[in-house]
Amino acid sequence: MPQDTPFDMPFELRVNPNAQEAHSRSLQWLEDFGVTSDPRAMKSVEAAELAAYMARNWPEAPIDDLMVGTDFANWIVIYDDLFDFFPGPDPARAAFEACRPFVDVVHFRPATARGGEEALVAAFQDFWERESAPMSEAWRQRAADTWEAYLTSCAREVALRTGPAGDLPGVDAYVALRRKTIAMEVCWDLCERVSRSELSPALAADPRIRQLRDAANDVVWLMQDVTSVEKEEAAGCPLNFVFVLERVCGHSRSAAVQSIQAMQHERVEDFRRAKAELTAVAGPADENTALMQHIADLEHWLSGTLAWLQELVEGRYVK
């Protein structure tokens, strides 16, 4: 089974002891905003066990900072599921309309939700205020742009999924889209907030930071696509890298999985090379501290993701 596929993971796995408290408090947060009134949404949250995932990603975060990450994770799985089904003659247009109020939130514009999404928009606004409050204006602008790219990518995915079969992406187009829909760039910005280790504008713009984060991004979605392939096949969703390799490259299922394993290993090595380059030359002390924390955060995310996929989400990723 793809869920049992081994992946390269040289980074230490640790767990924050506050996972259970974060889980309880985050469920209460969702309830306070009325999100729990949707049984389908809560089923997704309960199956994903995201507090345990976040506890692996930030093993040293104090509980209040861990809550920002845990609320984010529980919110985003509901937002992602929002785009699974859009009835009507133009589902792509409906999907773009659905993401608009969330984009307004991150740009600090008045947000008007369409019917049925008011609670999810209100919860997101509360989360965004807590995420952005202690950060600089430069970070807020950078993070808002990252959020917008993710939020609108979910609508682009609907357009591809519901459009003509000939519009399905090839390898390069799928990789470009998946790098957005996986939301890891949002997570990398969030790491700076949860760990209170904001990168300076110069460091954030360093091409080696981009290489590091891009490699980590790819490691996550490559593992996740293999793990989720049976769930998506059962649902009739064509947007998975396994399916792309089968359709475009003529791979068998096992050959597609083996190709992804090799790509994941290569991207782990790219991550390690970027880390070595970044840490080879010392910069100002405050930048060094933020850099080392950011690298540690990404390493925890990679090992935490693999543990989550292999141990924690049978309820989300099986048929």
C-alpha positions as CSV (number, residue, x, y, z in Angstrom):
1,M,0.0,0.0,0.0
2,P,1.3,3.5,-0.7
3,Q,0.7,4.4,3.0
4,D,3.6,2.0,3.8
5,T,6.0,3.5,1.3
6,P,9.4,4.2,3.0
7,F,10.9,7.7,2.6
8,D,14.3,9.1,3.4
9,M,14.2,11.2,6.6
10,P,17.5,12.0,8.3
11,F,16.1,14.5,10.8
12,E,15.3,14.0,14.4
13,L,11.6,13.5,15.5
14,R,10.6,15.2,18.7
15,V,7.2,15.9,20.3
16,N,5.8,18.9,22.2
17,P,4.3,17.7,25.5
18,N,1.4,20.1,25.1
19,A,-0.3,18.3,22.2
20,Q,-3.4,17.2,24.1
21,E,-4.0,20.6,25.6
22,A,-3.6,22.2,22.2
23,H,-6.1,19.7,20.7
24,S,-8.7,20.5,23.3
25,R,-8.2,24.2,23.1
26,S,-8.3,24.2,19.3
27,L,-11.6,22.3,19.2
28,Q,-13.0,24.8,21.6
29,W,-11.8,27.6,19.4
30,L,-13.6,26.1,16.4
31,E,-16.7,25.7,18.5
32,D,-16.5,29.3,19.7
33,F,-16.7,30.5,16.1
34,G,-19.4,28.1,15.2
35,V,-17.3,26.0,12.8
36,T,-18.2,22.8,14.6
37,S,-21.8,23.1,13.5
38,D,-20.8,21.5,10.2
39,P,-20.5,17.7,10.9
40,R,-18.5,17.1,7.7
41,A,-15.9,19.7,8.7
42,M,-15.5,18.2,12.2
43,K,-15.1,14.7,10.7
44,S,-12.1,16.0,8.7
45,V,-10.6,17.7,11.8
46,E,-11.0,14.6,13.9
47,A,-9.6,12.2,11.3
48,A,-6.5,14.4,10.7
49,E,-5.3,14.5,14.3
50,L,-3.6,17.8,13.6
51,A,-2.7,18.8,17.1
52,A,-0.4,15.7,17.2
53,Y,1.1,16.8,13.9
54,M,1.8,20.3,15.0
55,A,3.3,19.0,18.3
56,R,5.9,17.3,16.2
57,N,6.5,20.4,14.1
58,W,7.2,22.7,17.0
59,P,8.5,20.5,19.8
60,E,9.7,23.4,21.9
61,A,6.9,26.0,21.4
62,P,5.1,27.3,24.5
63,I,1.4,26.4,24.5
64,D,0.1,29.8,23.4
65,D,2.4,29.8,20.4
66,L,1.6,26.2,19.7
67,M,-2.1,27.2,19.7
68,V,-1.5,29.6,16.8
69,G,-0.1,26.7,14.8
70,T,-2.7,24.2,15.9
71,D,-5.6,26.5,15.1
72,F,-4.1,27.2,11.7
73,A,-3.9,23.5,11.0
74,N,-7.4,22.7,12.0
75,W,-8.7,25.7,10.1
76,I,-6.9,24.9,6.9
77,V,-8.1,21.3,6.6
78,I,-11.6,22.7,6.7
79,Y,-10.8,25.4,4.1
80,D,-9.2,22.8,1.9
81,D,-12.2,20.5,2.1
82,L,-14.4,23.4,1.2
83,F,-13.1,23.1,-2.4
84,D,-13.9,19.4,-2.8
85,F,-17.4,20.0,-4.2
86,F,-18.9,23.0,-6.0
87,P,-22.3,22.3,-7.6
88,G,-23.8,24.4,-10.4
89,P,-22.9,25.2,-14.0
90,D,-19.6,27.1,-13.3
91,P,-17.8,25.5,-10.3
92,A,-14.6,27.3,-11.0
93,R,-16.2,30.7,-10.8
94,A,-17.9,29.7,-7.6
95,A,-14.6,28.5,-6.1
96,F,-12.9,31.8,-6.9
97,E,-15.8,33.7,-5.3
98,A,-15.5,31.5,-2.2
99,C,-11.8,32.3,-1.7
100,R,-12.2,36.1,-2.1
101,P,-13.2,37.0,1.5
102,F,-10.2,35.0,2.9
103,V,-7.9,37.0,0.6
104,D,-9.5,40.2,1.8
105,V,-8.7,39.2,5.4
106,V,-5.0,38.8,4.9
107,H,-4.9,42.2,3.1
108,F,-6.8,43.8,6.0
109,R,-9.8,44.6,3.8
110,P,-13.4,44.2,4.8
111,A,-14.4,40.6,4.2
112,T,-18.0,39.6,3.2
113,A,-18.5,35.8,3.2
114,R,-21.0,34.1,1.0
115,G,-23.8,32.1,2.7
116,G,-22.6,29.3,5.0
117,E,-18.9,30.4,5.3
118,E,-19.3,33.3,7.8
119,A,-18.0,31.1,10.7
120,L,-14.9,30.0,8.7
121,V,-14.1,33.5,7.7
122,A,-14.5,34.8,11.2
123,A,-12.2,32.1,12.6
124,F,-9.6,32.9,9.9
125,Q,-9.7,36.6,10.8
126,D,-9.1,35.8,14.4
127,F,-6.2,33.5,13.5
128,W,-4.6,36.0,11.1
129,E,-4.7,38.7,13.8
130,R,-2.9,36.4,16.2
131,E,-0.4,35.3,13.6
132,S,0.4,38.7,12.3
133,A,0.2,40.9,15.4
134,P,3.8,40.4,16.7
135,M,5.4,40.5,13.3
136,S,6.9,43.4,11.3
137,E,5.2,45.1,8.5
138,A,7.6,43.6,6.0
139,W,6.7,40.1,7.2
140,R,3.0,40.9,7.1
141,Q,3.2,41.9,3.4
142,R,5.3,38.9,2.6
143,A,3.0,36.5,4.4
144,A,-0.2,38.1,2.9
145,D,1.1,37.5,-0.6
146,T,2.0,33.9,0.3
147,W,-1.5,33.4,1.8
148,E,-3.2,34.8,-1.3
149,A,-1.2,32.5,-3.5
150,Y,-2.4,29.5,-1.5
151,L,-6.0,30.6,-1.1
152,T,-6.5,31.2,-4.8
153,S,-4.6,28.0,-5.8
154,C,-7.5,26.0,-4.3
155,A,-9.8,27.6,-6.7
156,R,-7.5,26.9,-9.6
157,E,-7.4,23.3,-8.6
158,V,-11.2,23.2,-8.8
159,A,-11.0,24.7,-12.3
160,L,-8.7,21.9,-13.4
161,R,-10.6,19.1,-11.7
162,T,-14.0,20.1,-13.1
163,G,-12.8,21.2,-16.6
164,P,-12.2,19.1,-19.7
165,A,-9.9,16.1,-19.3
166,G,-7.5,17.7,-21.8
167,D,-6.9,20.6,-19.4
168,L,-5.3,18.3,-16.8
169,P,-1.7,19.5,-16.1
170,G,1.5,17.8,-17.2
171,V,4.4,17.2,-15.0
172,D,5.8,20.7,-14.7
173,A,2.4,22.4,-14.5
174,Y,1.3,20.0,-11.8
175,V,4.5,20.5,-9.7
176,A,4.0,24.3,-9.9
177,L,0.4,24.0,-8.8
178,R,1.1,21.5,-6.1
179,R,3.7,23.7,-4.6
180,K,0.9,26.2,-3.9
181,T,-1.9,23.9,-2.9
182,I,0.1,22.1,-0.3
183,A,0.3,25.4,1.6
184,M,3.9,24.8,2.8
185,E,5.0,28.4,2.0
186,V,2.2,29.5,4.4
187,C,3.6,27.1,6.9
188,W,7.2,28.4,6.5
189,D,6.1,31.9,7.2
190,L,4.1,30.6,10.2
191,C,7.2,29.0,11.6
192,E,8.7,32.5,12.0
193,R,5.7,33.5,14.1
194,V,5.3,30.3,16.2
195,S,9.0,30.2,17.0
196,R,9.3,34.0,17.3
197,S,12.3,34.0,14.9
198,E,11.4,36.3,12.1
199,L,13.9,36.4,9.2
200,S,15.2,39.8,8.3
201,P,14.1,41.1,4.9
202,A,17.6,40.5,3.5
203,L,17.7,36.9,4.8
204,A,14.1,36.2,3.7
205,A,15.1,37.3,0.2
206,D,18.4,35.3,0.1
207,P,18.2,32.8,-2.8
208,R,19.6,30.1,-0.5
209,I,16.6,30.5,1.8
210,R,14.4,30.1,-1.2
211,Q,16.3,26.9,-2.2
212,L,15.9,25.5,1.4
213,R,12.2,26.3,1.6
214,D,11.5,25.0,-1.9
215,A,13.2,21.7,-1.2
216,A,11.3,21.3,2.1
217,N,8.1,22.1,0.3
218,D,8.7,19.4,-2.3
219,V,9.6,16.8,0.3
220,V,6.3,17.3,2.0
221,W,4.0,17.2,-1.0
222,L,5.8,14.3,-2.6
223,M,5.3,12.2,0.5
224,Q,1.7,13.3,0.9
225,D,0.7,12.6,-2.7
226,V,1.9,9.0,-2.3
227,T,0.1,8.6,1.0
228,S,-3.2,10.1,-0.3
229,V,-3.3,8.4,-3.7
230,E,-5.8,5.7,-2.8
231,K,-8.2,8.2,-1.1
232,E,-8.1,10.4,-4.2
233,E,-8.5,7.5,-6.6
234,A,-11.6,6.4,-4.7
235,A,-13.0,9.9,-4.9
236,G,-12.2,10.2,-8.7
237,C,-9.8,13.1,-8.2
238,P,-7.2,13.2,-11.0
239,L,-4.9,15.7,-9.3
240,N,-2.2,13.6,-7.7
241,F,1.4,13.3,-8.8
242,V,1.1,9.5,-9.0
243,F,-1.7,9.9,-11.5
244,V,0.2,12.5,-13.5
245,L,3.2,10.2,-13.9
246,E,0.9,7.3,-14.9
247,R,-1.0,9.5,-17.4
248,V,1.9,11.6,-18.9
249,C,4.9,9.2,-18.5
250,G,3.2,5.9,-18.9
251,H,4.4,4.7,-15.5
252,S,2.8,1.8,-13.7
253,R,1.6,2.5,-10.2
254,S,4.7,1.0,-8.6
255,A,7.1,2.8,-11.0
256,A,5.4,6.1,-10.3
257,V,5.8,5.6,-6.6
258,Q,9.4,4.6,-7.0
259,S,10.0,7.7,-9.1
260,I,8.5,9.9,-6.3
261,Q,10.6,8.1,-3.7
262,A,13.8,9.0,-5.7
263,M,12.6,12.6,-6.2
264,Q,11.9,12.9,-2.4
265,H,15.4,11.6,-1.6
266,E,17.0,14.1,-4.1
267,R,15.1,17.0,-2.5
268,V,16.2,16.0,1.0
269,E,19.7,16.1,-0.3
270,D,19.0,19.6,-1.9
271,F,17.7,20.7,1.5
272,R,20.9,19.5,3.3
273,R,23.1,21.3,0.7
274,A,21.2,24.5,1.1
275,K,21.5,24.3,4.8
276,A,25.3,23.8,4.5
277,E,25.7,26.8,2.3
278,L,23.6,29.0,4.6
279,T,25.5,28.0,7.7
280,A,29.0,28.1,6.2
281,V,29.3,31.9,6.6
282,A,28.4,33.6,9.9
283,G,26.2,36.7,9.7
284,P,25.1,39.1,12.4
285,A,24.2,37.4,15.7
286,D,20.5,38.0,15.5
287,E,20.3,36.8,11.9
288,N,22.2,33.7,12.8
289,T,19.8,32.9,15.7
290,A,16.8,33.3,13.5
291,L,18.3,31.3,10.7
292,M,19.3,28.4,12.8
293,Q,15.8,28.3,14.4
294,H,14.2,28.5,11.0
295,I,16.3,25.6,9.7
296,A,15.4,23.6,12.8
297,D,11.7,24.3,12.3
298,L,11.8,23.1,8.7
299,E,13.6,19.9,9.8
300,H,11.0,19.3,12.5
301,W,8.3,19.8,9.9
302,L,9.8,17.2,7.6
303,S,10.3,14.5,10.2
304,G,6.9,15.4,11.8
305,T,5.1,15.2,8.4
306,L,6.5,11.7,7.8
307,A,5.5,10.5,11.3
308,W,2.0,12.0,10.8
309,L,1.5,10.4,7.4
310,Q,2.8,7.0,8.5
311,E,1.3,6.8,12.0
312,L,-1.5,9.3,12.5
313,V,-3.8,9.7,9.5
314,E,-5.2,6.3,8.6
315,G,-8.6,7.7,8.9
316,R,-8.0,10.5,6.4
317,Y,-5.9,8.7,3.8
318,V,-7.5,5.3,3.4
319,K,-10.5,4.5,1.2
